[in-house]
Amino acid sequence: MSNKIQMKIEDEIDRRYEYCEEHTSREADYLHEIYRQTYLKALAPRMLSGHLQGRLLGFLSRIINPGLILEIGTFTAYATLCLAEGLQDKGKLITIEGNDEYEAIIRKHIDSSPFADNIDLRIGNALEIIPKLDMVFDLVFIDAKKLDYPVYYELVLKKVKKGGVIILDNVLWSNKVLDLEIHQDERTLTLHRLNQKLSRDERVESIILPMRDGLNILRKK
Ligand SMILES: C[S@@+](CC[C@H](N)C(=O)[O-])C[C@H]1O[C@@H](n2cnc3c(N)ncnc32)[C@H](O)[C@@H]1O
């Protein structure tokens, strides 16, 4: 494909994304402020889910109306607070963040929201924390270390109720999974192999949405 055609396609995708964002419900003011602060101060702000994906997470959570949610990878708590929108009144959301430098900012953002009493932040390595969680989740959002996605998946599947939902972020990995002859790095291969496995895994139904960096949405059978 010529560079000119490639650029035209990318321009169309950007315009579609902007159109969708402009014609989607607004995010709450405290979410917009987290977005703004993250882009002003954080080193890798693109890790944050953002408006359109955040609205989808909030929407799905409201439909599921979970009693218990698990998030793996908090960053600045943007997605955390979107997921919390659908919680039952006394519902809980456990969110795990491995980088303790984010702790103060995460707590500040959680406290600026209506969900401060529902959120339980755990600082530490998700691979060590998840096996100790003795509970059954209705909804799980996986968004931490890409090389560990296959392990997170197996760990959380055991702890999700029948009919429960698992969402994995970044499964298209900047579209690198589409060109495996060019992209042979470990992260791309790990995500591609996991997408392949999940599409055939009899324990779940799966659908990949080409939203932002790709969301793989699973329902446990
Ligand atoms: C993509 S960001 C999360 C973005 C956030 N979920 C959102 O959508 O706004 C990934 C986060 O996972 C954290 N992380 C990476 N490996 C981890 C691990 N093993 N345990 C816990 N957190 C981890 C990183 O420090 C980073 O803050």
The ligand as a Gaussian input file, in Angstrom:
#p B3LYP/6-31G(d) Opt

LIG

0 1
 C       -2.180000       0.946000      30.899000
 S       -1.923000       1.431000      32.537000
 C       -3.544000       1.291000      33.246000
 C       -4.504000       2.322000      32.698000
 C       -5.834000       2.403000      33.414000
 N       -6.429000       1.087000      33.601000
 C       -6.770000       3.250000      32.586000
 O       -7.420000       2.696000      31.680000
 O       -6.840000       4.471000      32.809000
 C       -1.105000       0.014000      33.212000
 C       -0.785000       0.111000      34.669000
 O       -0.466000      -1.200000      35.138000
 C        0.535000      -1.107000      36.118000
 N        1.184000      -2.426000      36.235000
 C        2.083000      -2.993000      35.384000
 N        2.449000      -4.214000      35.817000
 C        1.754000      -4.426000      36.968000
 C        1.693000      -5.500000      37.886000
 N        2.411000      -6.621000      37.701000
 N        0.873000      -5.398000      38.952000
 C        0.129000      -4.279000      39.134000
 N        0.133000      -3.229000      38.297000
 C        0.954000      -3.295000      37.235000
 C        1.442000       0.016000      35.595000
 O        2.226000       0.571000      36.632000
 C        0.418000       0.986000      34.994000
 O        0.071000       1.988000      35.911000

